[in-house]
Amino acid sequence: MFLRLKRKKFEAFQGTGHSLNDNNNNNKQINVTLESVDGKEINFDDQDESTKIQVTLYNGKRETIIVNLKNTVLELYAHIKCISKYNGKFQLLAGYPPQVLDNPSQTISEAQLQNARVTQKALK
C-alpha cells in the first residue's frame, strides 16, 4: 500500500529586502549644507575626548574612524564622502531604529554617536 503525498505548489519569495541604495524617489529631502560639502578628512586631536565610530559605506565596506566628541555631523559627513569617494547624494543613518543625521551643526556628543554605527545610504 502506497500513500500519495501532495506536493505544494512552488511560491517565490514575496517579502521585502533592505538595501543601502535607495531607488525610491519619495521624500528625498537632504540638507543642502550637507549636499554641497566637499569631501575631506576629519581633523582629529588626540588631546581631546574621542570615540570610535564604525561606518558602513554605500557599497557595504566597513571602516572604523576615530573622532573627537567636539567634531560635528558636517565634518563626519565630509569625512565619509572623502573615504567612500561617492559624489552622489547620500544620507547618514545612526541608531535603532535608524534615524537620519540631518543636523550639520550637532557635535558627535550631541548626536549621541559615541561608539556608534553609522550607515551611508546612497540616494538617487
C-alpha positions in Angstrom: 0.0 0.0 0.0 1.4 3.4 -1.1 0.4 6.8 0.1 0.5 9.6 -2.3 1.9 12.9 -0.9 0.5 16.1 -2.2 3.2 18.5 -3.3 2.8 22.1 -2.5 3.0 24.4 -5.5 6.3 26.4 -5.5 5.9 30.0 -4.4 8.6 32.6 -4.9 9.7 34.8 -2.1 7.1 37.7 -1.7 8.8 39.6 1.1 10.9 42.8 1.0 14.6 43.3 1.4 16.7 46.2 2.6 19.3 47.9 0.5 21.8 50.7 1.2 21.0 52.0 -2.3 17.6 53.8 -2.3 16.0 53.9 -5.7 12.7 55.3 -4.4 12.2 58.9 -5.2 9.6 59.6 -2.5 10.6 62.1 0.2 14.1 62.7 -1.0 15.0 65.6 1.2 18.6 66.1 2.0 20.1 69.1 3.8 21.6 71.5 1.3 24.5 72.2 3.6 25.4 68.5 3.7 24.9 68.0 -0.1 27.3 70.8 -1.0 30.1 69.9 1.3 33.4 68.8 -0.2 34.9 65.5 1.0 37.8 66.0 3.3 39.4 64.0 6.2 38.3 64.9 9.7 40.6 66.8 12.0 41.5 64.6 15.0 43.1 66.0 18.1 44.4 63.2 20.4 44.4 65.6 23.3 40.6 65.9 23.3 38.0 63.4 24.2 37.5 60.9 21.4 35.4 57.9 20.3 35.3 55.3 17.6 32.5 55.2 15.0 32.0 52.2 12.7 30.9 53.3 9.3 29.2 51.1 6.7 29.7 52.7 3.3 27.2 52.6 0.5 29.0 49.7 -1.1 28.9 47.6 2.1 32.6 48.2 3.0 33.2 48.9 6.7 35.6 51.5 8.2 36.3 52.4 11.8 37.2 56.0 12.4 38.3 57.8 15.5 36.8 61.3 16.0 36.7 63.9 18.7 33.4 64.4 20.6 33.5 68.1 19.6 33.6 67.3 15.8 30.3 68.0 14.0 28.0 65.9 11.9 29.0 68.1 9.0 32.7 67.1 9.5 31.7 63.4 9.7 29.7 63.7 6.5 32.6 65.3 4.7 35.0 62.6 6.0 32.7 59.8 4.9 32.3 61.5 1.5 36.1 61.5 1.2 36.7 57.9 2.2 33.8 56.5 0.2 34.7 58.5 -2.9 31.0 58.7 -3.6 30.0 62.0 -5.2 26.2 61.4 -5.4 23.7 62.4 -2.8 23.6 60.3 0.4 22.3 60.2 3.9 23.9 59.1 7.1 21.8 56.9 9.4 22.5 56.0 13.0 20.8 54.4 16.0 18.0 51.9 16.3 15.6 52.4 14.6 17.9 54.2 12.2 17.5 58.0 12.2 18.8 60.4 9.6 21.7 62.6 10.8 20.4 65.8 9.2 21.6 68.5 11.7 25.0 69.5 10.4 25.8 71.7 13.5 25.3 68.9 16.0 28.5 67.6 17.7 29.3 63.9 17.8 28.4 64.1 21.5 25.1 65.9 21.0 24.1 63.4 18.3 24.9 60.6 20.7 27.3 58.9 18.3 29.8 57.6 20.9 30.8 54.1 19.8 28.0 54.1 17.3 27.4 52.5 13.9 26.7 54.9 11.1 25.4 53.8 7.7 25.9 55.7 4.4 22.8 55.4 2.3 23.0 56.4 -1.3 20.1 58.4 -2.8 19.2 58.5 -6.4 
